[in-house]
Amino acid sequence: MTAWMTDRIEIQDTPLVVDLSPDLGPPVLLLHGIPGWRGTWRAAGQLLAKHHRVVIPDLAGFGDSDPPRQPMHATGHAAMMFALLDRLGVEDVHLCGFDFGGPIAVSMCRLQPARIKTLTLLATNTFTDTPIPAPLQIARVPYLGEAAFRLMMGKLGLTMMWFAAVKKRRAFPLARYRQVLQFAHGLRSTRQVFVQSLRNLRTLYQPVQDALASVTAPTLVIWGDSDPFFPVDIGRRTAKAIPGARFLLVRECGHFVPEEHSEQVAAAITTLIASATTAGLQAS
């Protein structure tokens, strides 16, 4: 197994914890979702690290990283990721975003497109009109909605999410999923992002949606065939919105694609990177 190191790096006055593999090839940045932490990408990251320099951070407010001074959404996290890459001496990067990592990744493409060599999006939302499940709509109700949402997004509620969202349970057992629930500030940050998103969906996601058509990096969109949160049609629509993007449907897979099918995901990302590298060499 590839030897990794874990570092704690202060970015914009916020210490971030990041797992780093040895420099064995082109750098790959893997962004987790919510609820989530850098462990989401650990299995796929180990496979990618055989031929790449893999960077897996805990986003600010999640996992072992400190909370930011002010609540942030996709654009704020995107800026922090570029600052992290600068500290690591990484100029160009192959970028992968799962769940909430998706709008962060697209925001990075919008902010500094020349630095993104390839883009992989997995089980994410980048649209302003994605249907919101009825139970989550309660977050829009002031005061009462916040209290109910706090219970829904507590340890018990998020534990129940595993039963609804995971199809391949042997690959992603409940015990591993529950690792993310050990971070109290991660649960708070999860609630904050959900409430921000649900109450300001158009304002926060319009820049993300608008950016899709201008993505220039070779792009792959990966989706589970049994995702209960974002239907397959959302995945296909995402791929159609990005020029030249390919769509990969993963069979027998729920929402947590990197965990449930880490080998297939790592192989697909490796193929995308190799194809883009070959095309770049031919173009030059």
N, C-alpha and C positions, 0 to 999 in steps of 0.2 A: 504493500500500500504506500502511496506517495506521502512523504513527510510534509506536514503542514506546520505553519506557525500562526498563532493568534496574537494580534497586535491591538493596542488601544491608542487611537490617533485623535487628537483634538481638532475638530473642524468647526469653524465659526463659533468658538467658545463652547462647543458641545463634544465631549469625548464619545467617539464611535468605536465599537469593537468590530474587528474584521478578521476573517479567516483568509490566509494567503497561502497558495501553493507555490512550490519552486517555479522559477522562470524557465519553463520548458517549451515555450512557444507563444503565439499571439495571445494577448490578454483578453480574458472574458470576464465581464461583470455580471453577477447574478443577483437579481433583486427579488426579495420575498414579498408576500402579500400580508393581509390581515385577516384573522389573527396569525401572526407569523414571526419568524426570526431566521437567522442565518442557517439554522439546522434544516430548514425546509429544503435547501439545495445541497445538503451535504453528500448524499449518495450520488446524485448526478454530477456534482462538482468533483468528486473523487475520480469518476470516469473521465471527465473532461481534462482533469489535471495531468493525464498521461501525455498529452501533447500541447497543453496550453498553460499559460499563467492565469490561474483562477483567483478572482477576488470576490468574496462573499461577505458583505457587511450586514450588520444589524442596523436597520434604519434608525434614525434618531427617535428615541422614545420606545424602541422595541428591543427585545432580547436583552443583551448586556450593555447596550448603548444608553447613554443618558438621555432624558427628555430634552427637547429643544427649549429655548427660553420662551418662545411663543409657539402656539399650535401651528403646524404647517400642513399644507396639502401637497399635491404632486409637484408643482413648480418649485416650492421651497426645498423639497427633498432632492429634486433634480440638480439644483444648484449645489447642494451639499455633496452630491455624488461626483460632480466635476471637480469640486475642491479636493475631495478625497483622492481622485485619480491624479490630480496635480501633485499632491503630497507623495504619492507613490511613484511619481515619474512616468505615469502612463499617459501617452498622448492619444493614440487611436485605440478603440476598444470594440469588441464584439459584445453586444448588449442583449440581455435577456430579462424580461419582466413578467412575473407571475402575479395574477390578481391585482392588488393595489400597486405592485411593481410595474404593471403595464402602463398606466397613465404617467407614472414617473419616467419610464423609458421613453415614451412618446414625447414627453416634455423635454427630455434631454435631446432628442432628435430636433426639436423645434429650437432649442437654445443654441446648440453648437453642432449642427448637422455634419460638418466635415470630420468630426472626431468619431462618428459612429460608423463602423465598418460593416456590420450586419446587425439586424434587429430580429429578435424572437419574442413573440408575445404569446402568453399562455393563459387561458381561462380568465379573461379580464374584461373590464368595461372601459370603453373610450368614447361613449356616446351620451348625449344629453337626454335621450328619450328611452333609454333601456327600462323596461317595466320593473317596478319595485315590488317585491313580494309583499302581500298585505300585512303580515306581522311587523315588517320593518317600517311601514309607513307611520307607525305610532310615534317614531322619533320626531316627526314634524310637529307634534302637538307640544306647545310650551309647557314646562313644569311637569305635568302629569306624564307626558310622553317621555321626558328625560328620566324620570324615576322608573317607569316601566322598562325603558330601554336599558337602564343600568342593570336591572335584574336579568333581562334577556341576554345581555352581553357579559354577564358574570361567568364564573367558572362553570356552574351547572349548565347554563344556557349554551355556552360555547362547547362544552363537552357533548351536549346533545347534537351539536352541529356535525360532529364526526359521523354519527349514525345516519344523518341525512345526506352528507356530502361525499362520503368515501364509498366507492364501489369495490375496489380491490383491497380488502381489509387485511389480508395476510401480508401484502407488501407494505401497507401503512397502518400498523396496528394502533389501537387506542392508546396504549402506553406511550408510544412515540409522539402521537399527536398531543397528548397531555403535557409534554415537555414545555410547550409554548405557554401553557397556563401558569407556569411557575413565576412568570415575570409580572408583578402587580402593575408596574407602570406601563407594561405592554398592553394589559387589558384596558387601562385608562386611555391609552393612545388609540386602541382599536375603537373604543366607543366614540372618541373625539372625531376620528376620521369618518366613521359611519354617519354621525350626526351632521358633520360639515357637509358630507356628500349628499345626504338625503334632503337637507334643507336648502342647499345651494347647488343643486345638480347642474342646472344650466350655466350658472356663473362659473363654476369650477371646471366643468367638463367641456364647455364650448371651445376654449383654446386647444384642448386635447383633440377634440373631434376635428376641428379645423386643420390641425397639423397633420392629420393622417394623409391627406392628398399630397403633401409636400415632402413626405419621407422619401429620401433618395437611396437609402441603404437597402441592399437585398434583404427581404423580409420573409419570415416564416411565422405563420399563426398556427398554434397547436391547441387542440380542444379535446376534452373528454366527451365521449358519446352519451354519457349519463350525468352531465353536470346539472344539478338541480337549481343552481343560482343563475347561471348565464347559459341559456339554451344554445344548441349548436348553430341555430340561425344567426345568433349574435356573432359567433366566431366567423362564419362565412361572410357576414356583412363586414366585419373588421378586415378580413383579407381583401375583399373587393374594394374597400375604401383606400387601400394603400397600393400605389402603382407597382405592378409586377409581383405582388406578394403571393406566396403559395400557402395552401391550407392543408393541414394534416389532422385527420380525425383519428383519435386514439380509442380503440375498442376496449370495452370492459373497463371504463375509467370514469370516475366521478369528477369532482372539482379540483382535487389536489394532484394535478397531473405530474409535477416533478417528483412527488413522493410515491405515487401509485405506479408509475411507469418510468422510473429513473433511467433505466438502460435505453429505452426507446427514445426518450427525450434527449439524452446525451448523444446518442447516435445521430439523431436528426440535426442537432445543433452543430455537431462535428461536420456533417455533410454540407450544411449551409456554409460554414466557414471555409471549408475546402473549395467548394464551388465558387464562392466569391473571390477567394485568393487566386484561383486559376484564371477566372475572368479578368481580374485586375492585372495579372502578369501578361495575359494576351493583349490587353488593351494598351499596355505600355510598350 
